[in-house]
Amino acid sequence: MPLFFINTLGIALIAAIIWWFWLYQPKQKILAGSRLEVLVNDGVYQPAHVVVAAQQAFTLQFIRRDSSPCAEQVIFPELEVSEHLTLNQPQDIRFTGLKPGRYAFHCQMQMYRGELEVV
C-alpha cells in the first residue's frame, strides 16, 4: 500500500511539473493605453501575456512583490533588455518601434516566464 501511494504521488508531481513548465498558458492582457503594470508575485508575472500594437511606444511597469532572488531581474533576450527589479519599487521599461512577433521575457533562471506579443 505505501509503495502505491508513493508512486501515485510521484506521477502527480511529474504531471504538475509538466503542466507548469510546458503546458500552462497564462491569460492575456491587451495594452489599451501606453502603460501597463506587471506584478511580479508568487512565482509568476501578472499578466504574463501582453499584447501590443506594432510600432506603438509603450511602457511596462514591473512591480516586484516577491522577495525571491529569482524575481530580482527581468530579461527580454530577443530585445537585449535586462532590468533589475527592486522589491516594492516600480521599474519602468519603455519600448518603441517593435516589429510584429512574440518576445519572451523571464527571470534569470527562467522560472518566472511571460510573453510580449506584438501584432
N, C-alpha and C positions, 0 to 999 in steps of 0.2 A: 504493500500500500504506500509506504513513504517514497519508494522509487517512482511510482506512477505520479505522485504529487510533484516531485522534483522535476520530472520530465515534462509534465504539463506546464509547470511554472516556467521552465526554460524555453519551451516553444512559445508561450505567450510573450515572454520578454523579447525573443528574437523577432516576433511579429510586430511588437511595439517599436522596436528599433528600425525595422524596415519601413514601417509607416512614417515615423518621424523624419527620417533622413532622406527617403526617396519618394514616398507616395503622397505626403501631405501637401495640399495646395491651399495657400492662405487666401483669405478674402481680399479682393482688390479694392483700391480706392482711386477714383478718378480725380485728378487735381482740377479743381474748379477755378481757383484763383492763381496767385503767383507764389503762394507759400503753403506748405503742408507740414504739420507736426508729425514726427515719427517717434513714438515712445519705445524706449529700449527697456524691457522689463520681463522678468520671469522667463528668460531664455529665448525671447522672440522679439522681433520688430513688429510694432502695431501702428499702421498697417505694414504688411510685409510685401505687398504687391501694389505698386503705384503706377498709374497710367497717366501719361502727359502727352501733349501735342508736340509734334516735331517742330524744331526751330523756335520754340517758346522759351523765354527766360523764366526760371522758377527757382525757388529755394526750398530745400528740405531742411527742416529744423529738427535735429535729433535731440531728444531729451533722455538722458540715461538715468533710470531709477534703480537699475540692478547693480549691486556692488561687486558682482563677479568680475574678476580680472579679464575675462573673455569679452566683457561688454565695453572695455576701455577704448576700443578702436573700431571704426567702420571703414571698410575698404571697398572701392569700386574699381576692380582690377582693369577692366577694359577701358576705363576713362582715366586711369592713372591718378586716382584720387584716394587719399588716405587721411583720415582726420582722427585726432584724439578726442574722446568724449569724457568730459569731467562729470563726476557724479552730481546730479541735480542741477546742472547748468546747461542751458540751451546752446547748441552748437549749430550754426547755420552753414550749409553747404550750397553754394549757388552754382547753377548750371545754365549755360547759354548755348544755343545753336546745336542741340543734339540731333543727330540723324536718326531716322526710324530704326528700331531694333530693340533687343532685350539686353539689359545691362544688369548683371548680378551684383549684389552687394552683400557683404558678410563681415563677421568679426575676424580677427587674425587666425583663429583656429577653425573657422568655417562652421561653427556650431549655431550661431545666430545667422540666419540667411534671409535674404529678401531679393526682390527683383524690381527694377525700374523699366517699365515698358514704354517706349516712345513710338507713337503712332502718327 
